Amino acid sequence: MSFASAAMISMGRVPEPATGTIHRDLATAQQNIDILTLLQEKTRGNLNADEERLMDQILYELRMSFVEAMKEGQ
């Protein structure tokens, strides 16, 4: 969950908890999404059904939000 939160903060979708400011750093957001993808691959077959669904849902939402953030930056 911390990687997902960090990705949302880096995309400017959520304010930084400490300062309340919004900033965008899409490279950091992509890095956090990549780490979650790696964790998903490495834990495949070792998670229960609820955990797998949660991971799938989190990654889907982050990827869609990342695409939107990229479009906004153009």
C-alpha positions as CSV (number, residue, x, y, z in Angstrom):
1,M,0.0,0.0,0.0
2,S,2.9,2.4,0.7
3,F,4.2,2.0,-2.9
4,A,0.6,2.7,-4.2
5,S,0.3,5.8,-2.0
6,A,3.7,7.0,-3.1
7,A,2.8,6.6,-6.8
8,M,-0.5,8.6,-6.3
9,I,1.4,11.4,-4.5
10,S,4.0,11.4,-7.3
11,M,1.3,11.7,-9.9
12,G,-0.2,14.7,-8.1
13,R,-3.4,12.8,-7.4
14,V,-3.0,13.1,-3.6
15,P,-1.3,15.8,-1.6
16,E,1.9,15.0,0.3
17,P,0.8,14.2,3.8
18,A,3.6,16.2,5.5
19,T,3.1,19.4,3.6
20,G,-0.3,19.2,2.0
21,T,1.3,20.3,-1.3
22,I,0.7,18.7,-4.7
23,H,3.6,18.0,-7.0
24,R,4.2,15.8,-10.0
25,D,7.1,13.5,-10.6
26,L,6.0,11.0,-13.1
27,A,9.4,9.2,-13.2
28,T,9.0,8.4,-9.5
29,A,5.4,7.3,-10.0
30,Q,6.5,5.0,-12.8
31,Q,9.2,3.6,-10.6
32,N,6.7,2.8,-7.8
33,I,4.3,1.1,-10.3
34,D,7.2,-0.9,-11.6
35,I,8.1,-2.1,-8.1
36,L,4.5,-3.1,-7.5
37,T,4.5,-5.0,-10.8
38,L,7.7,-6.8,-9.8
39,L,6.2,-7.7,-6.4
40,Q,3.1,-9.0,-8.1
41,E,5.3,-11.2,-10.4
42,K,7.4,-12.5,-7.5
43,T,4.5,-13.3,-5.3
44,R,2.4,-15.0,-8.0
45,G,1.1,-18.3,-6.6
46,N,1.8,-17.3,-3.0
47,L,-1.1,-15.0,-2.4
48,N,-4.6,-15.9,-1.5
49,A,-7.5,-14.9,-3.9
50,D,-8.3,-11.7,-2.0
51,E,-4.7,-10.6,-2.0
52,E,-4.4,-11.3,-5.7
53,R,-7.5,-9.3,-6.5
54,L,-6.3,-6.4,-4.4
55,M,-2.9,-6.3,-6.2
56,D,-4.6,-6.5,-9.6
57,Q,-7.0,-3.7,-8.7
58,I,-4.3,-1.5,-7.3
59,L,-2.1,-1.9,-10.3
60,Y,-5.0,-1.3,-12.7
61,E,-6.0,1.9,-11.0
62,L,-2.4,3.1,-10.8
63,R,-1.8,2.4,-14.5
64,M,-5.0,4.2,-15.6
65,S,-4.2,7.1,-13.4
66,F,-0.6,7.2,-14.8
67,V,-1.9,7.3,-18.4
68,E,-4.2,10.2,-17.4
69,A,-1.3,12.0,-15.8
70,M,0.8,11.6,-18.9
71,K,-2.0,13.0,-21.1
72,E,-2.3,16.0,-18.7
73,G,1.4,16.7,-19.1
74,Q,1.3,17.0,-22.9
